[in-house]
Structures are given as structure tokens and as C-alpha cells.
């Protein structure tokens, strides 16, 4: 498999893997705008030359859009290999390149979000354990911060207090999200419309600045839904999934 690194210089012509659409699609444009903003802060986006879901996205942890304390580490936003790309060792390829690059940049190790059991849009804990990752912290809602140290003496990454105990004071449905996931540009407005049609109080909070994401009340900033102050899910919802949740 050949891989290509997406940069500010080639992003307009490159496909970004997880949104199979043209550049005029709002999902693609929002994701590319977010990537472009993060490139200057060290974000690396490495993908297969083939169209599909086969890529890794990582950034120095100090600049990651998550509420963690992991100075000197590299944070993996997303490692996604699926569909026809699974089973060929591509996840190993991408992770190994991230390790090589991170060591070359003098990093202390890697960190990434997961959970004890596989959850949607989070890394597979079985794969992480197989590759030598360990749990370094866990939030009250079961979301875990895993790390792969290069220096065994390095202080373990951890969640900020605001994320370790996910809870908000607002009632009804509140969604926190960033533009890291391209699908949010399409599905957040759908949830807002669905809630309006059903007379449900729903508030979407777009974390559009790194500092806001780094101080969010949730470990997962790409998509976190709360209800009456309690964390519900990070699973991205369309109108049917949301209606099903409302009917429970």
C-alpha cells in the first residue's frame, strides 16, 4: 500500500478518506477547514492513496482538541481502517509510521482515546493492547486514555478534571462537537431540526476553538451528547437514531 501525507499545499485536491464526496460538500469543506487550521500546530494526516477509510491523524498532545494533560506526547485523533482495507496490515503500517515520526520529533510516547469495550468512533482496545498500549486514566463514563510510552519514566497522560467527571448543569439535550468529524456538518443540523419538529429542547455547542475543546466537560470532544446533565453517548446520530433515543 502507498500512503500520502495531506498538507496545506495539497489538501484541496486530495480526498480525505472518511467523507466520500466532492469538495463542495459541506462535510468535506468543514473537515478540510479544520485540518488546515491544525496543520500549523503539527497535525499529521497520513492516508492511503486509494479512496476509502484508511488513514491516521495525529497531533502534539499540547495542541490536541481534547481535555488532557500529556505534555511531550503525540495524540492520535483517529486511526481508521475499515471496509476492504481491513485485514491487510494497514493499521500496523500507519501506527508504525506514527511511532517512527513521533520518536524522530522527540516525543515521549503516544496517547489515544478508547474504552474497555469497543465503542463507535473510538480505537479498538484489543488492538491497542496488542501494540503495547496501556490505560493511563479513565473518566467516570468509562472513556479511557491509553498511552504507549517511549520513555518508561515519562509521566502518564491524564484527563483534566473537567473531563474525568463528565457532567453539565444544563437540562434536556446538549451536544458538544467539533469539526474534526466531517459528518457533524451534516448530522448536527438534522438533529436540531428533528428536535424542533418534536418539541424537544436541544442545544448544540460547537467547540470551534482549541481552547474550548481542551476545557470541555467531556473526554470526547468530537461528539458528546448529554441529557439532563448526564453523558449519554459519543455515537453520532441521524434522525432515526435520535428519534429512537427519544422514545426510550
C-alpha positions in Angstrom: 0.0 0.0 0.0 1.2 3.5 -0.8 0.4 6.4 1.5 0.3 10.1 1.1 0.5 12.9 3.6 -2.1 15.6 3.2 -0.8 19.1 3.8 -1.9 22.7 3.3 -0.3 22.5 -0.2 -2.3 19.5 -1.5 -5.4 19.4 0.7 -7.7 21.0 -1.9 -7.0 18.2 -4.4 -6.8 15.3 -2.0 -9.7 13.1 -0.9 -9.9 13.0 2.9 -11.0 9.4 3.3 -14.0 9.3 5.6 -16.3 11.6 3.6 -16.8 10.2 0.2 -17.9 13.3 -1.5 -16.7 16.2 -3.6 -15.1 19.3 -2.3 -18.3 21.3 -2.5 -20.0 19.0 0.1 -20.3 20.9 3.4 -18.9 17.8 5.2 -15.7 17.9 3.2 -15.3 21.7 3.4 -15.7 21.8 7.2 -13.3 19.0 7.8 -10.7 20.4 5.4 -11.0 23.8 7.1 -10.4 22.2 10.5 -7.4 20.3 9.2 -5.9 23.4 7.6 -6.2 25.2 10.9 -4.4 22.4 12.7 -1.6 21.8 10.3 0.3 24.8 11.6 0.2 23.2 15.1 1.8 20.0 14.0 -1.1 17.9 12.8 -0.2 15.0 10.5 -2.8 13.4 8.2 -1.5 10.2 6.5 -3.8 8.3 4.2 -3.9 5.6 1.7 -3.6 6.7 -1.9 -6.7 4.6 -2.6 -10.2 6.2 -1.9 -11.6 4.8 1.3 -11.3 4.7 5.1 -7.6 4.0 5.6 -5.8 6.8 7.5 -4.2 8.1 10.7 -4.4 11.6 12.1 -2.2 12.7 15.0 -1.0 15.9 16.6 1.2 17.0 19.5 -0.9 16.5 22.6 -0.4 20.1 23.7 -2.4 21.1 20.6 -5.0 18.3 20.6 -8.6 19.3 20.8 -9.2 17.2 23.9 -9.1 18.0 27.6 -5.9 16.0 28.5 -2.6 16.7 30.2 0.0 14.9 28.1 3.0 17.2 27.6 5.5 15.8 25.3 3.3 13.1 23.9 1.7 12.7 20.5 -2.1 12.4 20.5 -3.8 10.2 17.9 -7.0 11.8 16.8 -8.1 8.9 14.7 -6.7 5.7 13.3 -9.4 4.3 11.0 -9.0 1.3 8.7 -12.3 -0.3 7.5 -14.1 -2.0 4.7 -12.0 -3.7 2.1 -8.8 -2.3 3.7 -9.2 -4.4 6.9 -7.0 -7.5 7.3 -4.0 -6.4 5.3 -1.8 -4.9 8.0 -2.5 -1.3 7.1 -3.3 -0.3 10.7 0.2 -1.6 11.6 1.7 0.4 8.8 0.0 3.7 9.8 0.7 3.2 13.5 4.3 2.3 12.9 4.8 5.4 10.8 3.3 7.5 13.6 5.7 5.9 16.1 8.7 6.5 13.8 7.7 10.1 13.2 6.9 10.8 16.9 10.2 9.4 18.0 12.0 11.4 15.4 10.3 14.5 16.8 11.5 13.6 20.3 8.1 12.7 21.8 7.7 10.7 25.0 5.1 8.4 23.6 1.6 8.2 22.1 -1.9 8.6 23.6 -5.4 7.9 22.3 -9.0 7.6 23.5 -10.7 4.2 23.8 -12.8 2.3 26.3 -12.7 -1.1 28.0 -15.1 -2.4 25.3 -15.1 -1.2 21.7 -17.3 1.9 21.2 -18.2 3.6 17.9 -15.6 6.1 16.6 -13.1 5.1 19.3 -9.9 2.9 19.0 -10.2 -0.8 19.4 -8.8 -1.6 22.9 -7.8 -5.1 21.8 -5.6 -3.7 19.0 -4.1 -1.1 21.4 -3.2 -3.7 24.0 -1.7 -5.9 21.3 0.5 -3.0 20.2 1.7 -2.3 23.8 -0.6 0.5 24.8 -1.8 0.7 28.5 -4.6 2.6 30.2 -3.3 5.7 31.9 -6.6 7.3 33.0 -10.3 6.7 33.0 -13.3 9.0 33.2 -16.5 8.3 35.1 -18.3 7.4 31.9 -15.8 4.6 31.0 -13.9 6.5 28.4 -10.2 5.7 28.8 -7.0 7.4 27.9 -4.5 4.9 26.6 -0.8 5.5 26.1 2.3 3.9 24.6 5.4 5.3 26.3 8.7 5.6 24.6 10.3 6.7 27.9 9.1 4.5 30.8 10.0 7.3 33.2 7.6 9.7 31.5 4.7 11.0 33.5 1.5 9.2 32.3 -1.0 11.3 30.3 -4.2 12.0 32.2 -7.6 13.7 31.7 -8.2 17.2 33.0 -10.6 17.3 36.0 -13.4 18.8 33.7 -13.3 15.6 31.6 -12.7 13.0 34.2 -16.2 13.6 35.7 -18.4 14.3 32.7 -21.4 16.3 33.9 -23.1 19.6 33.0 -25.6 21.7 34.8 -27.9 22.2 31.8 -31.1 20.3 31.4 -32.5 18.5 28.4 -30.4 17.5 25.4 -27.0 19.2 25.0 -24.5 18.2 22.3 -20.8 19.2 22.3 -19.0 18.7 19.0 -16.1 19.8 16.9 -15.4 20.0 13.1 -12.9 17.2 13.4 -15.5 14.7 12.2 -16.9 15.8 8.8 -20.2 14.1 9.3 -21.1 16.6 12.0 -21.6 19.3 9.4 -24.5 17.2 8.0 -26.0 15.5 11.0 -25.9 18.1 13.7 -28.4 20.3 11.8 -30.6 17.2 11.2 -30.7 16.6 15.0 -31.6 20.3 15.6 -34.4 20.1 13.1 -35.7 16.7 14.4 -35.7 18.1 18.0 -37.6 21.2 16.8 -40.2 19.1 15.0 -40.8 17.0 18.1 -40.8 19.9 20.5 -37.7 18.7 22.3 -35.3 21.1 23.9 -31.9 20.6 22.2 -28.8 22.7 22.2 -25.7 22.1 20.1 -22.4 23.6 21.3 -19.8 23.9 18.5 -16.3 23.7 20.0 -14.7 25.8 17.3 -11.5 26.8 19.2 -8.8 24.5 20.5 -9.0 26.2 24.0 -12.7 25.4 24.2 -12.2 21.8 23.3 -9.3 21.5 25.8 -11.6 22.6 28.6 -14.8 20.7 27.6 -16.8 18.7 30.2 -16.3 15.5 28.2 -13.3 13.4 27.2 -14.7 13.0 23.7 -15.0 16.4 22.0 -15.8 15.2 18.5 -19.3 14.3 19.6 -20.7 14.0 23.1 -24.4 14.0 23.8 -25.7 14.9 27.3 -29.3 14.6 28.7 -30.2 16.4 31.9 -26.6 16.9 32.8 -25.5 13.3 32.3 -23.4 11.9 29.5 -25.3 9.7 27.1 -23.2 8.7 24.1 -20.5 9.6 21.6 -22.3 7.7 18.8 -23.1 10.1 16.0 -26.8 10.1 15.3 -29.0 10.6 12.3 -32.7 11.5 12.7 -33.8 7.8 13.1 -31.3 7.1 15.8 -32.2 10.3 17.7 -35.9 9.5 17.5 -35.3 6.0 18.8 -33.4 7.6 21.7 -36.2 10.0 22.4 -38.7 7.2 22.5 -36.8 5.2 25.2 
